[in-house]
Amino acid sequence: MLAALKAWAKALKRDVVAVWIAARDRRTPMTARVLAALVAGYALSPIDLIPDVIPILGYLDDLLIVPLGLWLVLRMIPAPLLAEFRERASAQARPRSLTAAAFIIAVWLAAAVVAGLMIWSRLDNG
């Protein structure tokens, strides 16, 4: 069972890179490219939208969101292209998405500002 989990994790890592490659290839259908960019950007971001320190929810993105997003994108890419992207991904190092990390930081900062404004308005009226 441990060997099967390791093989699944290795295939998942390869597919993340394959989807990252697909997002940049003009032969990939446009809807698949957009979704691939979102999924790969999120999966390759060094920062999680839901930090792992939050019990249960922190691992939810790693265990559900990324695999389900990959599954959907992989179904949208034509089989011959997907085979090519997987082959290229096997020979390529795992990239990082600093743009996605910046986006996630911006989301957290915006949420903090909104929360701060809500608290401030309650204290000011109270």
N, C-alpha and C positions, 0 to 999 in steps of 0.2 A: 504494500500500500504506500509506503514511503517513497519507493521508486516511482510509482505512478504520479504522486504529488509533485515530485521533483521534475518529472517529464512535463507535466501540465504547466508548472511554473516557468520552465525553460521555453515552452511553446508560447506562453503568454507574453514573455519578454520579447521574443522574436516577433510576435504579431504586433506588439506596440510599435516597434521600429518599422515593421512593414507598413503599418497604417500611417506612420509619420512620412515614409517615403511616398505612399499613395497620395497623401494630401498635397504633395508638391509636384506630382506628375500630371501633365495635361491630358493624358489618355484616360485618367480616372473620371467617371461621371461627376458633374458639378455637385450634386447633392451629396454624393459619397465623399468628395473632397472637403466640403464644408464640415460635415460630421466627423470625418477623419482628422481634420485639423483640431477640432474641439476635443475629441477623445485623446488624441496623441498629445496635444498640449497639456491637458489635465494629467494624463498618466506620466508624462515626462517632467512635469513641474517638480522642482525640489521642495515645494511647499504644498501641503494638502489644504483643500478648502475646509475640511473638517479635521482639525488636528487629532493625531492618534492618542493624545493624552485624555481626550473625552471618552469615557467608558462606552463601549459598544458602538456608538455612532462614529467614533474615530476610525474604526476599522471597516465600517460599512462601505465606504467608498472604495477601499482596496479590494474588498471581497465581492461586492455587487456591482457598483457603478461602472468601474473600469471594465470588468469582464463582459457585462451586458452591452456596454457601448462598443467594445471591440467586436462582439458577436454581430451586432447590427451592422457595423461598418463593413465587416468581412463579407457579409451577405450581399452588400451593395456593389462590391468590386467584382468585375468579371474574372472568372477562374484563371484564364491565362495570365492576366496582369497580376493577380494575387500570387500565383506561383513565382512569377519573376520578382515581385517585391519581397516575398519571403526568402528567396534565394539571396537577394541583395542584403536583406536584413541579417541573415546568418553570418555574413562576412563583415558586418559593420558594427562598430562600437555603439553603445546606447547613448544617444544624444540627450541633452537637457534643454528644456524649454524655459528660458529666462523670461520670455514674453508672458507665458502663462503664469509664472511665479509673480511677475509684476501685477498682472490682472488680479490674482488671488489676494495679494497684499492690498490692492486698491479696494477690493470688495470688503475686506476686513476693516480697513480704515474708514470707508463710507459707513459701514455698520456701526463702528465706534462713534463716529460723528453724530449719526442719527440717534443712537442711544444717549449720548451726552446731551444733545439738544432736548430730547424728551425728558430726561432727568432735570435739566436746567429749568425747563418750562414748568414742571411740577413743583420744584422748589421755589421758583419765583412767584407762582400763584398761591402757594400754600401758606 
